[in-house]
Amino acid sequence: MALAASLSLTNCTEKIEGPIAPATPAGIPFEISADISTKTTNDGLATKWAEGDAINLFHAEAGKTVYVSDGEFKLDATRKGVFKGNLTSALDASKSYDWYAFYPYSEYNKTPAGVSKETFGYTHIGDKSQTQEGNDSKAHLCGAALPLYGVVKGLASDVKPKIAMNNLASVVAVKVKNTTTEPLVVKSVSFTSTEDIVGTYYIDFTGENVVYTGRGKDYVSATAFLTVNNGDAIAANAEATFYIPIKPHTVASGSILKISVNGYEKPLTLHKDVTFIAGKIKTLAFNYDKVVVDYVTLPWAIDGTGGKSIWTFTVGLSQNGLGSDYASNNAPYLTKFDTNGDYVQVKFNSPAKQVSFKVKMIGGLNTSYFTLQGSSNGSVFTDIEEFTVSGKQNSELSFVSSHNIDESYRILKLVFKKGSNVGLGAMSISANSTDPAIYADDITSVSARGESAGELVYTMENLVEGTVLSSSCDGTVVTSVIDNGDGKTFLYEVSKNLGVAREGWIKLIYGDVEKTIKVSQNAPVFKVTRTEVELDGAADSKTTLTITSDFDWIAKSSTGAGFTISPETYTWAPDGKQTVTITATAANDSQDGVRTLGTVTFTDAETFEEIVVAVKQKSSYISVGPSSITFTPANFTGDGISGTGGATTSLIEGVKVYTDKGFINGENRVHVYKNGIITISSETKTIKKIEFTSTASGESDYGPSKLSLQGKVGESSYSEKVTTWTGSSNSVSYKATAQYRFTKIVVTYE
């Protein structure tokens, strides 16, 4: 095999599909230009940017390692090679900056120094399983499998970066020469190196050399497998080339590389170090010299009067069921073709000890009759079962033995019987006898946030050599599905859901067999544990509530709110739960009881749904011992006139003073005319003491002697200008025996 360097890589129009990125936040409009010599459409070796392309942009102060992510920059369709977006923050005019670009854009890329899933998205370098359409095609050298990066350093803040983009992948080209005499159709090519070379990686492109950190042993491989679809047959001594993207690496002298074509593997021992360089294609020559019989068409002439043995199957039964000479898969394969055309010997793997056949009617008439026979030594055969096979010419027909094959029958024969209408036609045996099957469960309850690199687990039965498992998706809910290359899982991505619950699908296709997997995604979750909270009466009293959300949110208090909230913003984290603390800014010691402090509105940053929470505060007021109320003339109202008086009233804090013959003489005094009744009462309080202060003393006109306590309620006395009542009652009344005038009444109550 020869090793040779070749041309720079090209890329194609395949656009990376993944979770829909969030809208670029408000920031400082900015633009860069990216060198167009390497990018995402393939037209031979000429390349150009494709509509819809987007990159990650990062910057740092020149020479510093504190990197700022500026998010997504999109191709300006009206300007060649220009990408536009918004910087996260303004640049300092006095400083210079280093700039870093990465294609394809991923919202999960947080820094150009990626080393883990927390810092960088899952970037594909090649893929463990790849596909090439036809011989010599480079159209698949694009998209997710061949990412790009660019760096430019030391630019002044007012200089818009112009960044040259570089490939992160290398390519090995396997040039297959057919050295057999029969045409060769290449269906698969694999390349195995001395370290992992394909899979998903985290990329650090900030230093002199790019650092590739594998996602994990299950997600990278030392073997890259290429499936070839619709390849033309390679004639004897002709060549075709097949291209496999891989990780750049160096293989030391003395190491062994392996190349396999259609399962035929050859080792290559290196006599010197070989380096696979990013952006370069290295060609390896492979001479295909193995004669492989995929299937055999048997021409013969039968007159319908004899019973000629066509095939003999060696089944290798043993005491334990299966013998050591069983095939490695669930299909028969041809091991010998007799040049006389009498028979084809086949090994057959049948765990149930049954035999199934698939034959193709080529020429002849429509119906053939067969007998399945068994023998222990190949000399004497016993009939096991008869079959009648009917169908159109050039159609495949299947029939299955309904008998468990006895262990003593170590050789099976399929024999034409008298009456077969084969005529001068022929038949062929397929390389597979049982239809393939795909098994995978539906995917349910995907978060409305979407999902990146979720795993669809599948199993398969009855594999067919040369057939490749492929996939597709609905493109709206499920935006990407990629074979993980381990024969067990596909990686899929689901977009954000900002509406009601919805359903998408993933379809796995294997030849004529299809399996559709439903993908159910939940509606966005945005809820709180309480929509009304009540704080204690003290200042700084606190309470909490929990918000569950699929997205970020912000909180805003109502104008003049008597509380604070923490936090006021939320960035989504796993489980989506956040405890919010609400704190009173002042005490509530009002006698009026519970008061409303305001509301807080939580707004979902993606769906803009709002949840309003009312905030209240208890009163800390406690009545301790008797309290007093002072009534002055200014507190009274009434329409009584001088000389006769009338209804006159004052009501303070539930205590009422009333007289039926009162006259308010300005703000200085209240007159109660002869025979007028003064009543002090309360429906909610117990009166313990009353003090009347009159305008005169003792026996003088208008003084205390003119008041007479009514009823036997408590005790009354006077001294100087003050009349005092003590007791315990809800109502106390006095009668004026002559005109009485007071300037103040003090009521003590509990």
Secondary structure in CASP SS format (residue, H / E / C, confidence):
PFRMAT SS
TARGET T0000
AUTHOR 0000-0000-0000
METHOD secondary structure of the structure
MODEL  1
M C 1.00
A C 1.00
L E 1.00
A E 1.00
A E 1.00
S E 1.00
L E 1.00
S E 1.00
L C 1.00
T C 1.00
N C 1.00
C C 1.00
T C 1.00
E C 1.00
K C 1.00
I C 1.00
E C 1.00
G C 1.00
P C 1.00
I C 1.00
A C 1.00
P C 1.00
A C 1.00
T C 1.00
P C 1.00
A C 1.00
G C 1.00
I E 1.00
P E 1.00
F E 1.00
E E 1.00
I E 1.00
S E 1.00
A E 1.00
D C 1.00
I C 1.00
S C 1.00
T C 1.00
K C 1.00
T C 1.00
T E 1.00
N E 1.00
D E 1.00
G C 1.00
L C 1.00
A E 1.00
T E 1.00
K E 1.00
W C 1.00
A C 1.00
E C 1.00
G C 1.00
D C 1.00
A E 1.00
I E 1.00
N E 1.00
L E 1.00
F E 1.00
H E 1.00
A E 1.00
E E 1.00
A C 1.00
G C 1.00
K C 1.00
T C 1.00
V C 1.00
Y C 1.00
V E 1.00
S E 1.00
D E 1.00
G E 1.00
E E 1.00
F E 1.00
K E 1.00
L E 1.00
D C 1.00
A C 1.00
T C 1.00
R C 1.00
K C 1.00
G C 1.00
V E 1.00
F E 1.00
K E 1.00
G E 1.00
N E 1.00
L E 1.00
T C 1.00
S C 1.00
A C 1.00
L C 1.00
D C 1.00
A C 1.00
S C 1.00
K C 1.00
S E 1.00
Y E 1.00
D E 1.00
W E 1.00
Y E 1.00
A E 1.00
F E 1.00
Y E 1.00
P C 1.00
Y C 1.00
S C 1.00
E C 1.00
Y C 1.00
N C 1.00
K C 1.00
T C 1.00
P C 1.00
A E 1.00
G C 1.00
V C 1.00
S C 1.00
K C 1.00
E C 1.00
T C 1.00
F C 1.00
G C 1.00
Y C 1.00
T E 1.00
H E 1.00
I E 1.00
G C 1.00
D C 1.00
K C 1.00
S E 1.00
Q E 1.00
T E 1.00
Q E 1.00
E E 1.00
G C 1.00
N C 1.00
D C 1.00
S C 1.00
K C 1.00
A C 1.00
H C 1.00
L C 1.00
C C 1.00
G H 1.00
A H 1.00
A H 1.00
L C 1.00
P C 1.00
L E 1.00
Y E 1.00
G E 1.00
V E 1.00
V E 1.00
K E 1.00
G E 1.00
L E 1.00
A E 1.00
S C 1.00
D C 1.00
V C 1.00
K C 1.00
P C 1.00
K E 1.00
I E 1.00
A C 1.00
M E 1.00
N E 1.00
N E 1.00
L C 1.00
A C 1.00
S E 1.00
V E 1.00
V E 1.00
A E 1.00
V E 1.00
K E 1.00
V E 1.00
K E 1.00
N E 1.00
T C 1.00
T C 1.00
T C 1.00
E C 1.00
P C 1.00
L E 1.00
V C 1.00
V C 1.00
K C 1.00
S E 1.00
V E 1.00
S E 1.00
F E 1.00
T E 1.00
S C 1.00
T C 1.00
E C 1.00
D C 1.00
I C 1.00
V E 1.00
G E 1.00
T E 1.00
Y E 1.00
Y E 1.00
I E 1.00
D E 1.00
F C 1.00
T C 1.00
G C 1.00
E C 1.00
N C 1.00
V C 1.00
V E 1.00
Y E 1.00
T E 1.00
G E 1.00
R C 1.00
G C 1.00
K C 1.00
D C 1.00
Y C 1.00
V E 1.00
S E 1.00
A C 1.00
T E 1.00
A E 1.00
F E 1.00
L E 1.00
T E 1.00
V E 1.00
N E 1.00
N C 1.00
G C 1.00
D C 1.00
A C 1.00
I E 1.00
A C 1.00
A C 1.00
N C 1.00
A C 1.00
E E 1.00
A E 1.00
T E 1.00
F E 1.00
Y E 1.00
I E 1.00
P E 1.00
I E 1.00
K C 1.00
P C 1.00
H E 1.00
T E 1.00
V E 1.00
A C 1.00
S C 1.00
G C 1.00
S C 1.00
I E 1.00
L E 1.00
K E 1.00
I E 1.00
S E 1.00
V E 1.00
N C 1.00
G C 1.00
Y E 1.00
E E 1.00
K E 1.00
P E 1.00
L E 1.00
T E 1.00
L C 1.00
H C 1.00
K C 1.00
D C 1.00
V E 1.00
T E 1.00
F E 1.00
I C 1.00
A C 1.00
G C 1.00
K E 1.00
I E 1.00
K E 1.00
T E 1.00
L E 1.00
A E 1.00
F E 1.00
N E 1.00
Y E 1.00
D C 1.00
K C 1.00
V C 1.00
V C 1.00
V C 1.00
D C 1.00
Y C 1.00
V C 1.00
T E 1.00
L E 1.00
P E 1.00
W C 1.00
A C 1.00
I C 1.00
D C 1.00
G C 1.00
T C 1.00
G C 1.00
G C 1.00
K C 1.00
S E 1.00
I E 1.00
W E 1.00
T E 1.00
F E 1.00
T E 1.00
V C 1.00
G C 1.00
L E 1.00
S E 1.00
Q C 1.00
N C 1.00
G E 1.00
L E 1.00
G C 1.00
S C 1.00
D C 1.00
Y C 1.00
A C 1.00
S C 1.00
N C 1.00
N C 1.00
A C 1.00
P C 1.00
Y E 1.00
L E 1.00
T E 1.00
K E 1.00
F E 1.00
D C 1.00
T C 1.00
N C 1.00
G C 1.00
D C 1.00
Y C 1.00
V E 1.00
Q E 1.00
V E 1.00
K E 1.00
F C 1.00
N C 1.00
S C 1.00
P C 1.00
A C 1.00
K C 1.00
Q C 1.00
V C 1.00
S E 1.00
F E 1.00
K E 1.00
V E 1.00
K E 1.00
M E 1.00
I E 1.00
G C 1.00
G C 1.00
L C 1.00
N C 1.00
T E 1.00
S E 1.00
Y E 1.00
F E 1.00
T E 1.00
L E 1.00
Q E 1.00
G E 1.00
S E 1.00
S C 1.00
N C 1.00
G C 1.00
S C 1.00
V C 1.00
F C 1.00
T E 1.00
D E 1.00
I E 1.00
E E 1.00
E E 1.00
F E 1.00
T E 1.00
V E 1.00
S E 1.00
G C 1.00
K C 1.00
Q C 1.00
N C 1.00
S C 1.00
E E 1.00
L E 1.00
S E 1.00
F E 1.00
V E 1.00
S C 1.00
S C 1.00
H C 1.00
N C 1.00
I C 1.00
D C 1.00
E C 1.00
S C 1.00
Y C 1.00
R C 1.00
I E 1.00
L E 1.00
K E 1.00
L E 1.00
V E 1.00
F E 1.00
K C 1.00
K C 1.00
G C 1.00
S C 1.00
N C 1.00
V C 1.00
G C 1.00
L C 1.00
G C 1.00
A E 1.00
M E 1.00
S E 1.00
I E 1.00
S C 1.00
A C 1.00
N C 1.00
S C 1.00
T C 1.00
D C 1.00
P C 1.00
A E 1.00
I E 1.00
Y E 1.00
A E 1.00
D C 1.00
D C 1.00
I E 1.00
T E 1.00
S E 1.00
V E 1.00
S C 1.00
A C 1.00
R C 1.00
G C 1.00
E E 1.00
S E 1.00
A E 1.00
G E 1.00
E E 1.00
L E 1.00
V E 1.00
Y E 1.00
T E 1.00
M E 1.00
E E 1.00
N C 1.00
L C 1.00
V C 1.00
E C 1.00
G C 1.00
T C 1.00
V C 1.00
L E 1.00
S E 1.00
S E 1.00
S E 1.00
C E 1.00
D C 1.00
G C 1.00
T C 1.00
V C 1.00
V E 1.00
T E 1.00
S E 1.00
V E 1.00
I E 1.00
D E 1.00
N C 1.00
G C 1.00
D C 1.00
G C 1.00
K C 1.00
T E 1.00
F E 1.00
L E 1.00
Y E 1.00
E E 1.00
V E 1.00
S C 1.00
K C 1.00
N C 1.00
L C 1.00
G C 1.00
V C 1.00
A C 1.00
R E 1.00
E E 1.00
G E 1.00
W E 1.00
I E 1.00
K E 1.00
L E 1.00
I E 1.00
Y E 1.00
G C 1.00
D C 1.00
V E 1.00
E E 1.00
K E 1.00
T E 1.00
I E 1.00
K E 1.00
V E 1.00
S E 1.00
Q E 1.00
N C 1.00
A C 1.00
P C 1.00
V C 1.00
F E 1.00
K E 1.00
V E 1.00
T C 1.00
R C 1.00
T C 1.00
E E 1.00
V E 1.00
E E 1.00
L E 1.00
D C 1.00
G C 1.00
A C 1.00
A C 1.00
D C 1.00
S C 1.00
K E 1.00
T E 1.00
T E 1.00
L E 1.00
T E 1.00
I E 1.00
T E 1.00
S E 1.00
D C 1.00
F C 1.00
D C 1.00
W E 1.00
I E 1.00
A E 1.00
K E 1.00
S E 1.00
S C 1.00
T C 1.00
G C 1.00
A C 1.00
G C 1.00
F E 1.00
T E 1.00
I E 1.00
S E 1.00
P C 1.00
E C 1.00
T E 1.00
Y E 1.00
T C 1.00
W C 1.00
A C 1.00
P C 1.00
D C 1.00
G C 1.00
K E 1.00
Q E 1.00
T E 1.00
V E 1.00
T E 1.00
I E 1.00
T E 1.00
A E 1.00
T C 1.00
A C 1.00
A C 1.00
N C 1.00
D C 1.00
S C 1.00
Q C 1.00
D C 1.00
G C 1.00
V C 1.00
R E 1.00
T E 1.00
L E 1.00
G E 1.00
T E 1.00
V E 1.00
T E 1.00
F E 1.00
T E 1.00
D E 1.00
A C 1.00
E C 1.00
T C 1.00
F C 1.00
E C 1.00
E E 1.00
I E 1.00
V E 1.00
V E 1.00
A E 1.00
V E 1.00
K E 1.00
Q E 1.00
K C 1.00
S C 1.00
S C 1.00
Y C 1.00
I C 1.00
S C 1.00
V C 1.00
G C 1.00
P C 1.00
S E 1.00
S E 1.00
I E 1.00
T E 1.00
F E 1.00
T C 1.00
P H 1.00
A H 1.00
N H 1.00
F C 1.00
T E 1.00
G E 1.00
D C 1.00
G C 1.00
I C 1.00
S C 1.00
G C 1.00
T C 1.00
G C 1.00
G E 1.00
A E 1.00
T E 1.00
T E 1.00
S E 1.00
L E 1.00
I E 1.00
E C 1.00
G C 1.00
V E 1.00
K E 1.00
V E 1.00
Y E 1.00
T E 1.00
D E 1.00
K E 1.00
G E 1.00
F E 1.00
I E 1.00
N E 1.00
G C 1.00
E C 1.00
N C 1.00
R E 1.00
V E 1.00
H E 1.00
V E 1.00
Y C 1.00
K C 1.00
N C 1.00
G C 1.00
I E 1.00
I E 1.00
T E 1.00
I E 1.00
S E 1.00
S E 1.00
E C 1.00
T C 1.00
K C 1.00
T C 1.00
I E 1.00
K E 1.00
K E 1.00
I E 1.00
E E 1.00
F E 1.00
T E 1.00
S E 1.00
T C 1.00
A C 1.00
S C 1.00
G C 1.00
E C 1.00
S C 1.00
D C 1.00
Y E 1.00
G C 1.00
P H 1.00
S H 1.00
K H 1.00
L E 1.00
S E 1.00
L E 1.00
Q E 1.00
G C 1.00
K C 1.00
V C 1.00
G C 1.00
E E 1.00
S E 1.00
S E 1.00
Y E 1.00
S E 1.00
E C 1.00
K C 1.00
V E 1.00
T E 1.00
T E 1.00
W E 1.00
T E 1.00
G E 1.00
S E 1.00
S E 1.00
N C 1.00
S E 1.00
V E 1.00
S E 1.00
Y E 1.00
K E 1.00
A E 1.00
T C 1.00
A C 1.00
Q C 1.00
Y E 1.00
R E 1.00
F E 1.00
T E 1.00
K E 1.00
I E 1.00
V E 1.00
V E 1.00
T E 1.00
Y E 1.00
E C 1.00
END
